[in-house]
Amino acid sequence: MTSDTQDISVANQPERNRYELSSAGSLAGFLAYRRRAGGLDLVHTEILPEYEGKGLAAQLVREALDDLRACGQKMVPSCSYVATFVQRHPQYQDLVAPGA
């Protein structure tokens, strides 16, 4: 998954249990998760201070959710940022695991 904006890319790093957002090859933020039956528990979104205020958290979450959809997985929005993002973008409601 890559975006043309500011040389930004988002990639799943399963060995680290997180999606990582890079800017020009440098780590700019991450979305940590825990594996669970049928999907992921998204537990924490963090953008490094020098990259804050550029909309990167939203891009990171959007691309991670798009990846989950492409893989046919569900998620639990334990991270407050992810929960708010899904509330504001109802097109991602179908990714929320039943009972979450």
C-alpha positions in Angstrom: 0.0 0.0 0.0 1.5 3.3 -1.0 0.4 6.9 -1.3 1.9 9.5 -3.6 1.4 12.2 -1.0 4.8 13.3 0.4 6.4 9.9 -0.4 4.3 8.2 2.3 3.8 4.5 2.5 2.0 2.1 4.9 2.9 -1.5 5.3 1.8 -4.3 7.6 4.7 -5.5 9.8 3.3 -8.8 11.2 6.5 -9.6 13.0 6.1 -6.4 15.0 2.3 -6.7 15.3 1.7 -3.3 13.7 1.2 -1.3 10.5 4.0 1.2 10.0 3.7 4.5 8.2 6.9 5.8 6.6 7.8 9.2 5.2 10.7 9.2 2.7 11.8 5.9 4.1 11.8 7.0 7.8 9.3 5.7 10.4 6.7 8.3 11.0 4.1 6.4 12.9 2.4 3.0 13.6 -0.8 1.3 14.4 -0.2 -1.5 16.9 -2.5 -4.6 17.0 -3.1 -7.9 18.7 -4.1 -10.9 16.7 -7.4 -12.5 17.6 -9.6 -15.1 16.0 -11.0 -13.7 12.7 -9.0 -10.4 12.7 -7.1 -7.9 14.7 -7.6 -5.9 17.9 -6.3 -2.4 16.9 -4.9 -1.1 20.2 -2.8 2.0 19.6 -2.2 4.6 17.0 0.9 6.8 17.3 2.5 9.4 15.0 5.9 10.7 15.9 5.9 14.3 17.1 7.8 15.7 14.1 5.1 14.3 11.7 2.0 15.4 13.7 -0.6 17.7 12.2 -0.3 16.4 8.6 -3.2 14.0 8.6 -1.0 11.0 8.7 -2.9 9.2 11.5 -6.0 9.2 9.3 -4.0 8.0 6.3 -2.4 5.2 8.4 -5.8 4.0 9.8 -7.5 4.2 6.4 -4.8 2.2 4.7 -4.7 -0.4 7.5 -8.5 -0.8 7.4 -8.4 -1.1 3.6 -5.8 -3.9 4.0 -8.0 -5.7 6.5 -10.9 -5.5 4.1 -8.8 -6.8 1.2 -7.7 -9.8 3.5 -11.3 -10.5 4.6 -10.5 -9.7 8.2 -12.5 -8.0 11.0 -11.2 -5.8 13.7 -11.9 -4.5 17.2 -11.3 -0.7 17.5 -9.8 -0.7 21.0 -7.7 2.4 20.1 -9.8 5.5 20.7 -8.5 7.1 17.5 -9.5 4.1 15.4 -13.0 4.0 17.1 -13.5 7.7 16.4 -12.3 7.3 12.8 -14.8 4.4 12.2 -17.6 6.5 13.6 -16.8 9.4 11.3 -16.3 7.1 8.3 -19.3 4.7 8.3 -18.0 2.9 5.2 -15.7 1.0 7.6 -18.4 -0.1 10.0 -18.6 -3.5 8.3 -15.1 -4.3 9.5 -16.0 -4.1 13.2 -16.1 -7.6 14.6 -19.5 -8.7 16.1 -19.7 -7.9 19.8 -16.9 -5.3 19.6 
